[in-house]
Amino acid sequence: MRSIISVLPILLSFTNNIVAEPDPVMIRLVDPLDEPEFYCVDIPGFRQNVQLQSPLMAHTLKRFGSADEMWTMDYPSKGQIYASEYGLCIQAASAEQGATLLLKEPSDSRLQCFKLTKKGALVLVDHPELGFAVAGGEGSKAGGPSHLRRDIRLGRLSDTDATLTSWKLVESADSWPE
């Protein structure tokens, strides 16, 4: 019994270093704009036609759990947004207004470090004035019967309408799309 008790602290120290991948979420624009089914952060293409090298876009919400719209927040490291189906993280092309959002191998690049603010802005940690922003105007037709798409880029929050920069995390099918 004494040997088990003496080994217990060592075993516990190993379990403290194991980090489980959190459950994925959909990143949904709060305002539906011109899309009653709402927009979410999306990888262009679908299933076998997914385009991992293309900039991300905002697209009509598909069903909850669609691999090209599911993201794991703060994984594999704090601030990273991970597409677990593809093993890639969202990375800004640069820390400048208008920069596209791409998928890249997880790295220590600060362009992969984002934070969701209390106001719902998804900002670069080192440049909190820059956040995910969908293009203004009307969405353009995309695949599917009623699907629309818009570009997503980094936008200067002070210069961009909050309806284009406010996001929420949809954590389950029970809360989808709300």
C-alpha positions as CSV (number, residue, x, y, z in Angstrom):
1,M,0.0,0.0,0.0
2,R,2.8,2.4,0.9
3,S,4.4,1.9,-2.6
4,I,1.2,2.8,-4.3
5,I,0.9,6.0,-2.3
6,S,4.5,6.9,-3.0
7,V,4.0,6.4,-6.7
8,L,0.6,8.3,-6.9
9,P,2.1,11.8,-7.1
10,I,4.3,10.8,-10.0
11,L,1.3,9.3,-11.9
12,L,-0.8,12.4,-11.2
13,S,2.0,14.6,-12.6
14,F,1.8,12.7,-15.9
15,T,-2.0,13.1,-16.2
16,N,-1.7,16.9,-15.6
17,N,0.3,17.1,-18.8
18,I,-2.2,15.3,-21.0
19,V,-4.4,17.7,-22.8
20,A,-7.5,16.4,-24.5
21,E,-8.8,18.0,-27.6
22,P,-11.8,20.1,-26.7
23,D,-15.1,19.5,-28.5
24,P,-15.3,21.4,-31.9
25,V,-17.7,24.3,-32.4
26,M,-19.1,26.2,-35.3
27,I,-18.0,29.9,-35.5
28,R,-21.3,31.7,-36.5
29,L,-21.8,35.4,-37.3
30,V,-24.3,36.8,-34.8
31,D,-26.2,38.9,-37.3
32,P,-27.8,36.8,-40.1
33,L,-27.4,39.8,-42.5
34,D,-29.0,38.6,-45.8
35,E,-28.9,34.9,-44.9
36,P,-31.7,33.7,-42.5
37,E,-29.8,30.5,-42.0
38,F,-26.8,32.5,-40.8
39,Y,-23.2,32.6,-41.9
40,C,-20.3,30.7,-40.3
41,V,-16.5,30.4,-40.9
42,D,-16.1,27.8,-43.6
43,I,-13.4,26.1,-45.7
44,P,-14.3,26.4,-49.4
45,G,-15.5,23.2,-51.1
46,F,-17.2,20.3,-49.6
47,R,-16.2,16.7,-48.7
48,Q,-13.8,15.4,-51.3
49,N,-13.7,18.8,-53.0
50,V,-12.6,20.8,-50.0
51,Q,-10.0,23.4,-50.9
52,L,-7.5,23.6,-48.1
53,Q,-5.2,26.1,-49.9
54,S,-8.0,28.6,-50.5
55,P,-8.7,31.5,-48.2
56,L,-11.5,30.8,-45.7
57,M,-15.0,32.3,-46.3
58,A,-18.3,32.9,-44.6
59,H,-20.9,30.4,-45.8
60,T,-24.5,29.4,-45.0
61,L,-24.5,27.1,-42.0
62,K,-24.7,23.5,-43.1
63,R,-25.8,20.9,-40.7
64,F,-24.0,20.9,-37.3
65,G,-20.9,18.7,-37.5
66,S,-20.0,19.4,-41.2
67,A,-16.2,18.9,-41.1
68,D,-15.5,22.1,-43.2
69,E,-17.3,24.3,-40.6
70,M,-16.1,22.7,-37.3
71,W,-13.3,24.3,-35.3
72,T,-11.5,23.4,-32.1
73,M,-10.7,26.6,-30.1
74,D,-7.4,27.0,-28.2
75,Y,-6.0,23.8,-29.7
76,P,-3.3,22.5,-30.0
77,S,-2.2,25.6,-28.2
78,K,-4.0,28.6,-26.5
79,G,-5.2,31.0,-29.2
80,Q,-5.1,28.5,-32.1
81,I,-8.3,27.6,-34.0
82,Y,-7.9,24.1,-35.3
83,A,-9.7,22.2,-38.1
84,S,-9.2,18.7,-36.6
85,E,-10.6,16.9,-39.6
86,Y,-7.6,18.4,-41.6
87,G,-5.0,18.9,-38.9
88,L,-4.6,22.6,-39.8
89,C,-5.0,25.9,-38.0
90,I,-6.4,29.3,-39.1
91,Q,-3.6,31.7,-39.8
92,A,-3.8,35.3,-41.0
93,A,-1.8,36.0,-44.1
94,S,-0.4,39.1,-42.4
95,A,-1.2,41.4,-39.4
96,E,-2.8,44.0,-41.7
97,Q,-6.3,45.1,-42.6
98,G,-7.6,43.1,-45.5
99,A,-5.4,40.0,-44.9
100,T,-7.0,36.7,-45.8
101,L,-7.4,33.8,-43.4
102,L,-5.8,30.6,-44.4
103,L,-5.2,27.1,-43.1
104,K,-1.6,26.2,-42.2
105,E,0.2,23.6,-40.2
106,P,0.0,24.3,-36.5
107,S,3.1,26.4,-35.5
108,D,4.2,29.1,-33.0
109,S,3.4,31.8,-35.5
110,R,1.6,34.7,-33.8
111,L,-0.6,35.0,-36.9
112,Q,-2.3,31.8,-35.5
113,C,-3.1,33.3,-32.1
114,F,-6.7,34.6,-31.8
115,K,-9.0,35.5,-29.0
116,L,-12.8,35.8,-28.9
117,T,-13.6,39.1,-27.0
118,K,-16.5,39.7,-24.7
119,K,-18.1,41.7,-27.6
120,G,-17.8,38.7,-29.9
121,A,-14.9,39.9,-32.0
122,L,-12.4,37.2,-33.1
123,V,-9.2,39.2,-33.0
124,L,-5.5,38.6,-33.4
125,V,-4.0,38.5,-29.9
126,D,-1.1,40.7,-30.8
127,H,-3.3,43.1,-32.9
128,P,-6.6,43.3,-31.1
129,E,-7.8,46.1,-33.4
130,L,-7.9,43.5,-36.2
131,G,-10.6,40.8,-36.3
132,F,-12.5,38.4,-38.5
133,A,-14.8,40.5,-40.7
134,V,-17.1,39.4,-43.5
135,A,-17.5,41.4,-46.6
136,G,-20.3,43.9,-46.7
137,G,-23.0,44.1,-49.3
138,E,-25.0,41.0,-50.4
139,G,-23.8,37.5,-50.2
140,S,-23.1,35.7,-53.5
141,K,-24.8,32.4,-54.5
142,A,-22.8,29.3,-53.5
143,G,-23.4,25.5,-53.8
144,G,-26.7,24.3,-52.3
145,P,-30.3,25.3,-52.8
146,S,-30.2,28.5,-50.7
147,H,-26.5,28.8,-49.8
148,L,-24.7,32.1,-49.9
149,R,-21.1,33.0,-49.3
150,R,-19.0,36.1,-48.4
151,D,-15.3,36.7,-48.2
152,I,-13.7,36.8,-44.7
153,R,-10.6,39.0,-44.1
154,L,-9.1,40.7,-41.1
155,G,-10.9,44.0,-40.7
156,R,-10.1,47.0,-38.5
157,L,-12.8,46.8,-35.9
158,S,-13.1,50.6,-35.5
159,D,-13.7,51.0,-39.2
160,T,-16.1,48.0,-39.7
161,D,-19.7,47.6,-38.8
162,A,-20.1,45.3,-35.8
163,T,-22.7,43.2,-37.7
164,L,-19.8,42.1,-39.9
165,T,-17.4,41.3,-37.0
166,S,-19.5,39.8,-34.1
167,W,-19.2,36.0,-33.8
168,K,-20.5,33.4,-31.4
169,L,-19.5,29.8,-30.9
170,V,-22.2,27.1,-31.5
171,E,-21.3,24.2,-29.3
172,S,-23.9,21.6,-30.1
173,A,-26.7,20.7,-32.5
174,D,-29.1,21.6,-29.7
175,S,-28.0,25.2,-30.0
176,W,-27.7,25.3,-33.8
177,P,-28.2,27.7,-35.4
178,E,-28.9,29.8,-32.3
